[in-house]
């Protein structure tokens, strides 16, 4: 199978190949140059409700969804670490940031 490189660097993949790979227009590809050979690999699409997935403009903002998922994953971790309230946690984080900045 052959493809032609256009002046702007674009390559049109044969439709039969795209169908076999189940690739559609707009899909993202990973490109790797290895020993003078270019390898293309389809990037797995995120599943619904995963981090940064956005079905359409009417769905919950993807960043907010990511923070929701993060909050659920961390739920209870502060208590397990011995923090009694939000203020204790914030004071610890502030001192940690200071230490990091000071090196």
Secondary structure as GFF3:
##gff-version 3
##sequence-region A 1 103
A	DSSP	alpha_helix	15	21	.	.	.	ID=ss1
A	DSSP	beta_strand	29	34	.	.	.	ID=ss2
A	DSSP	beta_strand	37	42	.	.	.	ID=ss3
A	DSSP	alpha_helix	62	74	.	.	.	ID=ss4
A	DSSP	alpha_helix	77	80	.	.	.	ID=ss5
A	DSSP	alpha_helix	86	102	.	.	.	ID=ss6
###
